[in-house]
Amino acid sequence: MFIAIITISGFTASITSSLKIELLTAAQGPDDLKIARVGTVARSSSEEFLREERIAPNVYKDLPMALSQLAEGNLDAVVYDLPLLAYYLSRGVADSGITVLPQSVTVQHYAFAVPSNSALREPLNRLIPEYIATDRWRQLAEQY
């Protein structure tokens, strides 16, 4: 009976390990992050998102530090702004072997901040929506 218990425990542990690895390599969304060691940048919208999803992240002062922990194998995933992740990885800031997954877990909007009395305010308010409607914008969005 003792040998049977040890055998069943070992078998269960190996199945659990392989399922965790399979889930991490085929991450589909935020629910998959609940079983992973996740890192993010302190005081970011990504940290706020993870905490709202009841995922306790390891928090780092900046993105390069979080990515280095991922490269060293201390994390399973880093959640942060897609454009910044892609930029750092394309510039070789982080070690190779890290891949940015194509899916986003939430939509984020970016903006330009100008003083309320700026002469640029009205032209930007007109130009940005017009430019976003162009094919060139779609091409840039797909490229980056």
N, C-alpha and C positions, 0 to 999 in steps of 0.2 A: 504494500500500500504506500509505503514511504517513497519508493522508487517511482511509482505511478504518479504521485503528487508532484515530484520534482520534474518528471518528464512532461506532464501537462503544463506546469508552470513555465518551463523553458519553451515549449511549443507556443503557448499563448503570448509570451514576451516577443518571440520572433515574428509572429503574425502582426502584433501591435506595432512593432518597429517598422516592418515593411509597409504597413498601411499608412503610417505617419509619413514616411519618405514619399510614398506615392501621392499622398494628399498635398505635400509641400511642393512637389514638382509639377503638380497640375492644379495650382491655386486658381480658384475661380472668383473669389470675392472675399469680403471681410470676414465671413464666418470661418474660412480656412485659416485665417490669421490667429484665431483663438487657441489653436493647438501649437502655434509656432513661437519661437523667441523673436520678438519684433523690436526693432529700434526705430527711433525718429529723432527729430531735432526739437530741442526744448522751446517752449512757448510758440509753437507753430500751429497752423490750422490742422496739420496732420496729427499732432499730439492730441488736440481737442477732439478730432474725429475718432481716434482710437479709444480714448477714454469714454466717449459717448457710446461706442460699440462694446464697452466693457472689456476692452483688451488692454492689459497693463503693459505698456511699452517700456523698453530700456531707453532712457532719454539722454541725448548727447548735446554738447554745446554747439556743434556745427555738423554740416553734412559730411565733410571729409572724415571726421572722426567716426560717425555712424557707419560709413561705407568701409572704413578700415576694419571695424569690428565684424562686418559682414564678410569681408575678404578673408579674415583670420578664422572664420568658422564659429565665432562667438554669437552670431545671430543667424536666424533662418531667413529674415526679410527685413528690408528697410522701407518704411512708408514715408513718402515725402512728395513734394511737387514734381510732377512728371517732367516739365521742361528743365528744371534744375538737375534732376537725376540724369536725364539724357545729356545735358551739357557737361556735367562733371565726368561722366563715363566716356563721352566722345573725346574729351580733352586728355584722357589718360590720367586724370587726377586720382582715381581709385585703381586698385589692382585689377588686372584682367580677370575674366571668368565670371564677372557679375553681369547679369542680364536684366534689362528693364522689361517687365511684362507689359504686353500691349493693353491690358484692360485697366481702367481707372475705377477707383472705388467711389469717387464722388466728383461732381463737377465743380471746378473753381473758376471764378471770374477774376480777371486782372483789370487794373484801371490805371489811368494817368492822374496824378494829383497836381493841380495847379491852384495858385491862390484865386480866391473868388473874384478879385478885381483884375485878373490877368487878361491880356488881349488875346491869348491863345484859347481861352475857354470856349467861346462860341464857335470858332473854326473847327476845333477838335470835336465838339458836340455834333457838328454836321458831317465832318469828314469820316470819323470812325465808323458809324453805321453804314455809310455809303461804301467804304472800303471792304468791310466785312461781307458785303453782299456780292463782291466780285469773285471771278474765277481765280484770280491771282491769290486772294486770301485763302481760298480752299486748298490751292496747291501748296502754299506755305504751311498751312495747318497740317496737311498730310505729311509734308516733308519733315517737319519738326515735332 
